[in-house]
Amino acid sequence: MLVSKNKAINSLLKSEKKSLFRFLTLYVAMIVFMILLLCAYYYQTQEKLMLSSQRATLFKYAFIHAKRLKVLHHFFDERVKYPRDPRFKSAIYDVEYKEIFSLLENKNIRFDKEIYIVDNHIHFLKSLDDYYLGTKYIVIEVLDDGIWREIIWKNIIGYGIIAFFVFLLFGLYLAKLFLKPMRDSIVLLDRFIKDTTHELNTPLSAILANIEMMDTDVMVEKNRSKLKRINIAAKTVSILYKDLTYLTLEQEKENHDEMIDLKALIKNRTEYFDILVQSKQLEYKLDLEEATMFVDKRKFTRVIDNLISNAIKYNKRAGLLIITLRPGELAIADTGIGIEENQIPFIFDRYIRFNQSEGGFGVGLSIVKKILDEYNIKIDIISKVNKGTKMVLKW
């Protein structure tokens, strides 16, 4: 009997999706930050290991070069050519860090570190105890082939992606676990609404049918007033019943789109709600021009009924209910309690009710938004607290 029961149970409502999105956004940001920290630590560790492995070789080169400087220092009158080696480049600096002679390709020297990498070159700094040729510091330079770096990046990318997806799957499991109570509550509420809808059908139909058949002309005024109150209550329940019926039984029905006369439809619906308008001593202000729309009449009737019903429900006693129709635009406004600005983005969420003094399940505007989205109809909400609310449809 119930259409798409599994779909209703398994689908996430907008509020649940937002909760899931916020949790996953925070969780993903956290794991990305953690993975980046681990990658940075891994990179630095591997760089230190590489430099450590190079240190022995470069220390040997520096020792060899120091001996050559010693020889050159003692035989400077006979030998004036600075010693060179095909295996490395070198430079010498005095105690004040001034260059004496240099063959380095990169002269960006760091005197605070013994071994380091700069622009694809590895530098090794050795301090001398004996000032041969005035030298205090020897810098040995070799070219960094970058092979170790390629291996590191492959490991970082490979293991990083694997770790990310592992943590993401774990995060989805946690999110599902955390959101289960919310999901169970939603399923329970959906089931309650479906059961309530089913039980309302027979008594409500009987009440409305009997009200229509009663001859008010033969009634005394006291009984006519009582019947009027019964009619108001029955129509209020009828509006809720139609929303619940649409939500649980009709929304998956195939559309029967047709060109409808919006002016005639709005007049018909305002007449339907007239008794509710009178009960609150409201005044209609209708400014209707001829306009048409290609839409399923059954669905668009639900849109108009919900907007008019809300304009009545949240209006002030003796207020105005203003309906303006233009080609491509329909506006329904009230002079009621209004909506807080920070609450406007959430009014279309199912089961959301910002005024607990009014009845309902909080499904009407959720149905409205779904139908409007289906037909690409834009809805704008203009509202001020204690001034009123205006719903504007544009197509």
Steps between C-alpha positions, in 0.01 A plus 500: 500500500775742588704622203879490516511391864864393483590822326336703776679301768844504339508856365674767704305810584655837440583556867664158520699572184620825650609324818680235295663763278623704798639194676675371187637845417653533846618138498655523151673827591638334811630189321647707215682714756621191683615330177682818392678514836602135468617559142706802606654301785571207266658730240722670756600165650594358159691817414699469822571134426622590152724777636625267767598246235676775300677643801777237516587551133496879527703491820762298313498755216543783751790319667670448162446864407637619835820303440532657155458845652769416753738401220412813303552711812851362560604517133314814403807657339528204263130410462237767456219301337199427716447121531210352306330160503257355238294338774397822674510879500651695788537842654698649789395777738680688775398534863268793415314292238658690212569308185868433425449285194201308364414254225147445628205506263272615780652754733212512745701385802356419843771516764261383774458148357753228430315340206195620310330513158464818300362510142586141408847527652630345819738710708728374773667746733828416676670727751884496508712538808803616298449803281663378177498793255283681752228237467264438789220324311502255212176446307469184292227491235363201309201482267183346640367255238149515652437125473431475873247780469309324221480184712376699798228676297382171353472356851327812632244509218439125500474443873333839553214415261458156658498651851252770393246251365544268797432788740213622280329160511548496874351850518194392299453210740521739797259744337251221434536388861454852640202581274317174568291645789392788274418261217301274733301800627423610143391149400280479809344837422442401135332180612283690746393748230408219262296321765334826603414581138341163450289532816387856418350415162165348600392732786614814321313410182186432705526832685548707184222319315251549783587868537430553130162325527374698799235762435609806695181692414293298746758528779488749783791745517662315789517176300622680189791639705582155628487357148727779381758413764476132402549596134806710586652214700420248227657712226809556714538126543419451131795719396732299721349176370560603138865581577550167674324315218721669243811433708431131557289388205489742208837666445630213289197500271559583136455868417208611286627839390256735331453869434308629800326832559672632812249779560209255509697256718590769754139623520386142558751448782425833668132402507598169659694681773238771546358351818847485655564859395176610663581312820808720543323813377752534218448699184585379152673741263505339156679658205478233233590532134459229241784247517555139403746228586577156355500284812329213679189664646488260794855588603472875449177500702704362790745792457226765507311330785809484719602860434148632567463272805826631648401860426179440697657295778782745579304820435383737767131523580331757273807504279534497122553212260632645175519294180650654186510319166695615197615307194804307624458603864276416796536666842317401819557732796368537854528756779584243765774405739779476240812284504841561654759565227726220622209253483399570138751254343348216708127552453483245218651222714255224576371487860639847574257723690611836636170580671402221737163661579369409154414145406632281222785264432718753319470330161305758296785725387721196443241380247481849346878517447514152349225577248649839408843346448345235278362770268799738534285766668695744714366603841617813684415566864474855634423513870531729800416407856159637606458654153409202288627260235484507122554191284575580136494231230670571167504284188 
